[in-house]
Amino acid sequence: MPFAEKLVKRLEHWHRHNEDHLCDYQQWVTEAQRQGRTEVAAHLQEVAALTGQISDRLARALAAARRDGGPA
C-alpha cells in the first residue's frame, strides 16, 4: 500500500478513535455533574475541550493528506 494511502487510513482511524473518546468524556461530564462531583466534571470538561481541539487538528491533517494525493 502506498504511503499516501496508509497516511489517510491512519488519520481516519485516529480521528474516529478520538471522536469516540470525546463522546465518552462528555457523557462522564454529565454523569459526574449528576452525582455532584463538580470538580471532577470540570476537569473532564477541560479534557473534552482539549480532545475536541485534537479532533479538529486531525481533521485538518486528514484533509491535507487527501489534497496531497491520498485517496478521497
Phi, psi and omega in degrees: 000132179296152181305316183302320179290317177300317181299313179298315180298318180295315179296321176300315180298311181300319181296312178301314182298317180294320178297323176298316178298317180302315178299315179299314180301316181296322177296320180288331173300311181300313181294318178298320177297317179299327181272004179079014182266067188295323179294315177299315179301319180296318179294317179295327177296320176297317178300316179298318180297316178295320178297322176299321177295320178297316178300319178299315180294322177296320178296320178295317179297319179297315179299318179295318179298321179292320178295326185273022172109002177279171178292150181285000000 
